[in-house]
Amino acid sequence: MKKLILTLAILSAFVAGAVFADVQLNNAHKGKKKGDEIVNCAYCHTKAGVPKAGKDYAKHKANPSCKGQGCH
């Protein structure tokens, strides 16, 4: 029973990530790095300070963390 609950919890985490992910934005940043760090959802929402609410990404292009080699 514990294995079933654990499996369902892990599966729901993957499904939730797939549902809420911005595929177009992820594809635009695929394979890009800022220094030694991979640019992904966690990088943008923690290090770059881009809030999770809203889809107005254009205003964040001036963010210093979003500029540099391979960036905007």
N, C-alpha and C positions, 0 to 999 in steps of 0.2 A: 504494500500500500504506500509506503514511504517513497519507493522508487517511482511509482505512478505520479504522486504529487510533485516530486522533484522534476520529473520529465515534463509535466504539464506547466510548471512554473518556468522552466527554461524555454519551452516552446512558446509560451505566451510572451516572454521577453523578446524573442526574435520576431514574432508577429507584430508586436507593438512597435518595434523599431522599424520594420518594413512599412507599416501603415503611416507613421508620422515622419518618415524620412523624406527629404526633398530630393528626388532622384535626379532632376536636372542640375541642381546645385552640386550634388555629390559627383556627378559625372564631369562637371566643369573643373572640379578640384582633384580629380583622381590622379594619383601619382605625383602631386605637387608637394614640395617641402619648403618649410621656412626654417632656414638653418639646418639643423639635424632632425627637426620634428616634422612628422607627416601632418599635412593639413587635412583635417577631418572634422566631423561635428564637434568632438570634444575640444579640439584646438580653438575653433571659432567661438564656441560658447564659453570657454574658460579663459584662455590666454588673450584672445582678441577682444573679448568683452561684448560680443554681438548677442543681444537678448534673444531668447527663444521665441518670444511672442512676435507675431507679425512677419510679413514677407517682404518688407521694403529694404532690400539689401543695398540699394544704390547709395543710400546715405552713409553706409559703413565703408565705402571704397576709399574714403580719405583717412581711415583708421591706419596708423603706422604699422600695425600687425598685418594688414591686408596689402601692404605694398612691398615690393622687392622682386628679386629674380623669380620668375614664374608666377607672380601674383598680378593683381589688377593694376 
